[in-house]
Amino acid sequence: MNQILKPTLGALCALFLASAAYGQNHNLPDGKGKAELIRGCTDCHSANLVVQKRRTPEDWKKVVDDMAARTSDNSPKDVDNVLRYLNTNFGIKKTGTTAAPQSATPSASTPKRR
């Protein structure tokens, strides 16, 4: 192999692996169930893919149960912890509002004072 190409490919592979590992749990808040989510979900998905869409508790249960049924590596306690973590940090309340704190910035529909 070309002496210049070999180190370049090695460096590219190292960068790819480092960026893939970084993306596995990037931006996930700490909390009970985070470790179980990383351990149980990131073998097949990046953590960012798992949480890119907020869901209702019922929808998270369907998704997590479906994924847990595909592997035997998850205990019922692990699944419960993942569900609790997802609902706490990436859930949608039944009223249609997100569980995350809302911005204090007034919306465009808020009338301005004169």
C-alpha positions in Angstrom: 0.0 0.0 0.0 1.2 3.5 -0.7 3.2 4.9 2.2 1.2 8.2 2.1 -2.2 6.5 1.8 -1.7 4.1 4.7 -1.3 6.7 7.5 -4.1 8.8 6.0 -6.6 5.9 6.0 -5.6 5.1 9.6 -6.2 8.7 10.7 -9.6 8.7 8.9 -10.6 5.5 10.6 -9.6 6.8 14.0 -11.6 10.0 13.4 -14.7 8.0 12.3 -14.5 5.7 15.3 -14.1 8.7 17.7 -17.0 10.6 16.2 -19.2 7.5 16.3 -18.4 6.9 20.0 -19.0 10.6 20.7 -22.4 10.5 19.1 -23.6 7.5 21.1 -24.6 9.5 24.1 -24.1 13.1 23.1 -26.6 15.5 24.7 -28.3 13.0 26.8 -29.2 14.3 30.3 -28.1 12.4 33.3 -30.6 10.4 35.1 -31.8 6.9 36.2 -32.1 4.8 33.1 -29.5 6.6 31.0 -27.0 3.8 31.4 -29.6 1.2 30.5 -30.6 3.2 27.4 -27.0 3.5 26.3 -26.3 -0.2 27.0 -29.5 -1.5 25.6 -30.2 0.7 22.6 -27.0 1.9 21.2 -25.8 -1.5 19.9 -28.2 -0.9 17.0 -28.9 2.9 17.1 -27.1 6.0 18.0 -28.6 7.5 21.2 -29.5 10.6 19.2 -31.6 8.6 16.8 -33.4 7.0 19.7 -34.5 10.3 21.2 -34.8 12.5 18.1 -38.6 12.3 18.4 -40.6 13.0 21.6 -43.4 10.5 22.3 -46.3 10.0 24.7 -45.7 7.4 27.5 -47.9 5.0 25.5 -45.9 5.4 22.4 -42.6 5.1 24.3 -43.9 1.8 25.8 -44.8 0.4 22.4 -41.4 1.3 20.9 -39.3 0.1 23.9 -41.4 -3.1 24.2 -40.9 -3.8 20.5 -37.2 -3.2 20.7 -36.8 -5.2 23.9 -38.6 -8.2 22.3 -35.8 -8.3 19.7 -33.1 -9.0 22.2 -32.8 -11.1 25.4 -30.2 -8.8 27.0 -32.7 -6.6 28.8 -34.1 -7.3 32.2 -37.7 -6.1 33.0 -36.1 -3.6 35.5 -33.8 -2.3 32.7 -36.8 -1.8 30.4 -38.7 0.0 33.2 -35.7 2.3 33.8 -35.4 3.1 30.1 -39.1 3.9 29.9 -38.9 6.1 32.9 -35.8 7.9 31.5 -37.4 8.4 28.1 -40.7 9.7 29.5 -39.0 12.0 31.9 -36.5 13.5 29.4 -38.1 13.0 26.0 -41.8 12.5 26.7 -44.9 14.4 25.6 -47.6 14.9 28.2 -51.1 13.8 27.2 -52.2 17.4 26.9 -49.8 17.8 23.9 -47.1 19.8 25.7 -43.6 18.6 26.0 -42.1 17.5 29.2 -39.1 19.8 28.7 -39.3 23.3 30.1 -40.9 25.8 27.8 -39.1 28.9 26.6 -39.8 32.2 28.4 -39.8 34.0 25.1 -43.3 35.3 24.3 -44.9 33.7 21.3 -46.0 35.6 18.2 -49.6 35.3 19.3 -49.0 37.2 22.6 -50.4 40.7 22.3 -47.9 43.5 22.7 -48.5 46.2 25.3 -48.9 49.7 24.1 
